[in-house]
Amino acid sequence: MLNDSVLTIIDQSRAQGWVLEPDAKTILAAYGLPAPPHAWARNLDQALLEAATIGYPVAAKVVSPAVIHKSEVQGVTAGLKNDSELSEFYQRVSGLPEFQGVLVEGMAEGVELIVGAKIDHQFGPVILLGIGGTSVEIYQDVALRMAPLTEQDVTTMVGELKGSRLLNGYRGAAVIDHAALNTFLLRFSELVMDLAPEMESIDINPLFCSDHGCLAADARIMLSTGPVTIPK
């Protein structure tokens, strides 16, 4: 729900125009949208402590208002196996502009999906579901619906994906938890409707879905730069 903590994050993020990933995941959590265990570490000692608590291997990501696309500056690494590898990553990214620490996060597994939303100034909030990961721009295997989503919308969106077989036990893999994916999409729709007057877009890529549920491994919320009018 759009509670005080969510409103505070949005207000504090206006100057930079987007929500830092740790704060974005706090917003997701307010809507019951799960992510892997994670912590925002402001220094190396805290990063090592959080990694020990989460348990190796971990992913680590730079936190900086000057770095929107972390992969472009080698600001994200997955599968760090020990303190030495995490320390090396921390020391490398600590020199990036406006460095504010690192996000230390547990590893997630499953089929990689992308869930996103943007404000269309003619139609209003539009939600996207697709096969995600690093190849999302190549395959462009997506389904679109206007928000808010209904249960029927969710079912047909999943069925429209060319890669939907990946979700249903392709080549002996486990069938994903479809109920968890459906719940995630419906709750995401609620988030989009609540944030629509404040946002430009939301991207969750990847969303890892397995037979154990769905986890948002990365999240970015871009804020609107001016007044947003949502069509009635």
N, C-alpha and C positions, 0 to 999 in steps of 0.2 A: 504494500500500500504506500501511497505518497505521504510518508510520515515526516516528522521534523528533521530527522537525520538525513533523509533523501533530499529534502529541500535545502538543507544547509550545504550538502555536497554540491548541488547544482549551483547555488549562489556563489560558493567559494571557487568554482571552476569557470565562472563566466569570463574572467579576464584572459585566460588562456584559450578559451573557446572549445575545450573538450575536457572530458573527465578522465583523470589518471586511472590506470587499470585497477589498482587496489580499491579505489573509491567506486569504480564501476561495479566491481564484484560485491561491494557492500550494498549497492543499489539492487543488484540481482538477488542477493540474499533476502532483502526486504520483501521481495515478491515470491519467495520460495523457489528460486532458480539456483540449483546447486552448482558448486564449483569444486575442484580438488582442494584439499587442505592447503592453506597458503598463509603467508604472513609478510608484511611490509617491514623489511629490515633497514634501519637508517645507518647502520655501520657494520663493519665486517664481523665483529664479535657477535652481534645480534643475528646476523645472517647464518653464522655457523651454529648458533644455538637453535635457531628455528629449523634448520635443516636436520639437526639431530632429533628434534622433537617430531618432525614430519616423517623422517626416515629416508635415507638414500635408497635409490637415486631420486634426484629432484630436478626440476627445471628452475632456471633463474632468469629474471628479466629486469632490465634497467627501468627505473622510475625517474622520469624527467619530463617536465612540461614542454621541453624543447624537442622531445623525441616522440613523434606520433607513430611512425613506422619503425618499430624496433629492429626488424630484420635488416633494414637498409643500413644500419650502423653496427651490425653484429651485436645487437643489444639483447639477444635472447639465445639461450642454450638449454637444450633438454638432455636429460640423462646424465647429469653430473653425479659421479659415483662416490665422491669423498670430499673431505675438507679441503684438500689440496686443489682439486679441480674447481671447487666453488670459490676459493680464495683467489685463484688465478683469474676467474671470470670477474669477480668483484673489482680487483685491482685494474683490470682492463677497462671496464665501463665507468669507473669512478671519475675518469677524466672527461667524460662527455659533458656537454653544456648543461647547466642547471641541474646537475645530478642530485637526486633526493633519495638515493638508496636503491635497493633491489627488492623485487617480489620473489620470494622463495616459495615454490609450489610443488606439491606432490605430483607424480606422473599419473596420467590417465591413459586408458586404452579403449579401443573400440573403433567403430566406423566413424570417420570424420565427416561431420555435416557442417553446414553454415546456416545460421539463422540471422536474419537482419531485418531492418526496417528503415524506411525513409519517408519523409513528408513530400508527397506530390501536391503541388500547389493547386492542382485541379481536382484531384480525387481525395486528398487527405492522406492519412497514414496507410502505407502499403507494406506488407510483410512478405519476406522471402524465405524459402526453405530450399536448400540445395545440397548436393554432394560437395563437401568442403575440403579443407587442406590446402596445400601449396598449389594444387592443380585446378583450383576452382575457376580461375579465369580462362583456362584452356578448354575445359569441358562445358562450362556454362550450363550445367544440368540443374535447373532451378524451377520452382513453382512459385507463383505470386498470387496473393489475395489482398483485398482491401481489409483493413482492420475495422472493427474487432472481428476476430476469428470465431467461428462456431465449431462444434465438434465435427460436423460434416465437412467444413473447410479443411480441418486438419487431416482427416482421413483421405480426402481427395488429393491434397497437396502431396502427401507421402506417396500415394499411388501413381502420381504423374511423373515422378522422378525416373529417368532412364536407369539410374543406378539403384532402384528400389530393391533389386534382388540382393544387394549387399546387406540390406537390413533384415533379410529373411533366411539367413543361414546359408549363404552362397559358398559352395565348395566345402561344406562341412563345418563352416564357422557357426557359432551360436547365434540364434535368432535374437535380435535386440529386444529390449523391454519396450514394446510399443506403447504400453500404457504410460510409461515414464516420459516418452517422447511426446505423446499427446498432451499430457499434463504440462510439460515444459512449454509447448507452443501456446497453449491457452493462457498460461500465466504470463508468458512473454507478451502476448496480445494485451493483457491488462496493463502491463508496464508501458507499452507503447502508447496506449490510449491516454494514460495519465501524464506521460512526459511529452506528448505531442506538441503542446504549446511552447515547450522549451527546447526541443531537439531538432536537429537536422537529420541525423541518422544514428542507428545503433547496429553494430556488427559483433556477432559472436562466432568466431572462426579460429580454431575448430570447436565444435560441440561434439564431444566424444560420446557415442551411444553404444552400449554393450548389453548383455543380458542382465547386468547389474544396475542399469539405469543410465542416465545422461548427465554429463558434467561439462560445464562451460570452462574450457581451458584458456580462452582469451576473450576479452570484451573491450570494446571501444565505443564510447558515446560522444558524438559530436553535437555541440550545442548550436542553436540557431543564432545568427548574427544580428537579427532584428525581429520585429514583431511577426508572429506566425498566425495566420488566419486559417482555421480548420474548417473546410466546407461542411455545411450542415447535412 
